[in-house]
Amino acid sequence: EAACIKLSSVIADVFGKSGRHIVDGLLNGMDLEKILESIPSGRVRKNKEEIRGIIQANLSSSQIFLLRSHLNMIDAVTKQIEEIDAKISDQISLRNEDMRIALSMPGMGFISASTILAEIGDFRDFSSANKLAAYCGLVPSVYQSAGKLINGHITKHGSPHVRRIIIEVAHAIILTKKLSKLKKFFLRVKARRGAKIGIVALARKVLCILHHLLVSRELYQDDLLNKPRCIKNPRLHPIAAMELDEMIRTIIRAGYEVRKNECIGGG
């Protein structure tokens, strides 16, 4: 904006493909008309007259230096994020089926699903969905007053990361235009208790349903939706073939004991 280039009024994501095309073109001294004609997005290209009016002045050398420095920092951070995503993808590849189940639920994406699975660890450690909800701090606190048990705010025990992520998933569900069972559940609670309690209740319900699906090895289905959610994520890849010795080492690292059965093949 200091350089009189207020692209945010025309382009939603200034650092997206079209925004970077314009900024990089200006930094490299390209002719403005060539930049506008070669904008990758046709939708953005339709606004080229408005973009031309926004770019009111040539960039000074100091402005070019600062802008290029900022872009280099953004590129470096973006590269780090991609490297972290790739590492997460490698780590989660051993739980591909769990990821498929989690991603079948509304509002769930790769980051949210992988974070939840990583934070809760082995879902079999929780004998019930309610125990998982308690572990994540999504159950109401209970205290006694005048001989009566009163439910208070959620306990907020356990990992704040999984609690924050599952709340974001709940927000994503209620923002969708389609009326799903989960969204109807939120609207019912909201009408009685308010939006804040409705969000927390929905988050807990999502977590409990996820636990049930992981235990039963089923994908999420909703009768109100025309078809099941399409699960397409390029970061999920099949597990590479493992040699027998590597399989044994993996099982031992997981805490199990492996014994050779002498009776096999002995006749």
PEMOPE-V977563 format. One line per field, one symbol per residue. phi: phi as a letter, one per 20 degrees, with the letter a starting at -180 (. if undefined). burial: 1 if it has 24 or more other C-alpha atoms within 12 Angstrom, else 0. A space follows every 10 residues. Layout:
phi=???
burial=???
This chain:
phi=.femcefffd dfdfefffff fffffffemf fgfffffdff efffffefff ffffeebfff ffffffffff ffffffffff ffffgfffff feffcgffff ffffefmedf fffffffffe mefffdfbff fffffemddf fccdblmdec edfffmfmff ffffffffff ffffefffee ffffffffff fedoffffff fffffgffff fffffelcef ccffefbfff dcbfeecfff fdfgffffff ffffoeddce efffmen
burial=0000111001 1000000111 1111111000 0100111010 0001100100 1100100010 0000001000 0000000000 0000000110 0111111111 1111111111 1111111101 0010000010 0111111111 0000000000 0001000010 1111111111 1111000001 0110111000 0000001111 1111111111 1111000011 1000000010 1000110000 0000000000 0000000000 0000000
